[in-house]
Amino acid sequence: MENRKFLPFIFMGVTALFVVIYLSSSIFLTISPGERGVIFRKFSTGLDKDNIFQPGFLMKLPWNDVTVYDVKEQKAEERMDVLDKSGLTISVDISVRFHPLYGRIGYLHENFGVDYVNRLVIPEVRSTVRRVMGRFTAEEIYSTKRSQVEGAIVKETEDILQIESNNIQMRALLIRSIVLPAQIKQAIENKLQQEQEAKAYQFRLEKEVSEAERKRIAANGEATANKIINSSLTTALLKMRGIEATMELAKSPNSKVVIIGGGDSGMPLILGGN
């Protein structure tokens, strides 16, 4: 009889256990690394945008909803047709890497929801690419200003995605390919080739002009030097140098014949010698 009085408590305990087991998926939740959680308390404070659940095990009331976000870096690839400054159609292949701002998941959830990639990231990327490329011609986009175009797209896309209402951190944006109509591409390549040939010709011409100028300066210098030397070579100086040379030769042990005053200029003549 005494055991029977515990039956209601046992029954209640077993019932509570089954209820807990049945509702376990609504009460217990595990957030994995690379994820964050946002809770919505439907019967009290609503969406909690500032208190973000970190990775780990957590418990909640079964009627509250927790939305789990993947905050690891993601990649989206887009191929689109854009118009250049003159209205020419260009096909562009874009790749963008990004992730949500970890502490702003609640605001991202409120504004865009879990489908934020298709509702926010891709539309903004496409819009920025079209806007930037519309400021340049096909030739500039394809060749002469490609790095400037890429830099402008990266800067403007990053600025728009990370503003307070969007809360996305862009990691990188790459233009993987730019495809022009065949005839336009060929015309641009022909023009670039002609420009390169013209630059090469101009370089050779400038080199030849520079070489001619160098030779002219060298010739003028040599002529000036000869003029200075010739003006300094007087008859008396030449005779004196000849006498000095004769005296030096006379000191040599080699046999020789010296005729004094035998030359047209009165200078000694030196004959023989080994």
MONOR-V387112 format. One line per field, one symbol per residue. ss: DSSP state (@ for helix, = for strand, . for the rest). phi: phi as a letter, one per 40 degrees, with the letter a starting at -180 (. if undefined). burial: I if it has 16 or more other ideal C-beta (glycine too) atoms within 10 Angstrom, else O. Layout:
BEGIN
ss=???
phi=???
burial=???
END
This chain:
BEGIN
ss=..@@@@@@@@@@@@@@@@@@@@.@@@@====...=======....==.....=..====.....======...==========.....============.@@@@@@@@@@....@@@@@@@@@@@@@@@@@@....@@@@@@@.@@@@@@@@@@@@@@@@......============..@@@@@@@@@@@@@@@@@@@@@@@@@@@@@@@@@@@@@@@@@@@@@@@@@@@..@@@@@@@@@@@@@@@@......===.........===...
phi=.cccccddcccccccccccccccdccbbabbcdgbbbbbbccbbcgcccbccccdicabaccccbbbcbcbccbbbbbbabbbcdcgccbcbbbbbbaaccdcbdccccccbgccccccbccdcccccdccccccbccccccacbccccccccccccccccccdcbgbbccaabccabbbddcccccccccccccccccccccccccccccccccccccccccccccccccccccccccccccccccccccccccabbbcgccccgccbbbggb
burial=OOOOOOOOOOOOOOOOOOOOOOOOOOIOIOIOOOIIIIIOOOOOOOIIOOOIIOOOOOOIOOOIOOIIIOIOOOOOOOOOOIOIOOOOOIOIOIOIOIIIIOOIIIIIIOOIOOOIOOOIIIOIIIOIIOOIIOOIOIIIIIOOIOOOIIOIIIOIIIOIIOOOOIIIIIOOIOIOOIOIOOOIIOOIOOOOOOOOOOOOOOOOOOOOOOOOOOOOOOOOOOOOOOOOOOOOOOOOOOOOOOOOOOOOOOOOOOOOOOOOOOOOOOIIOIOOOO
END
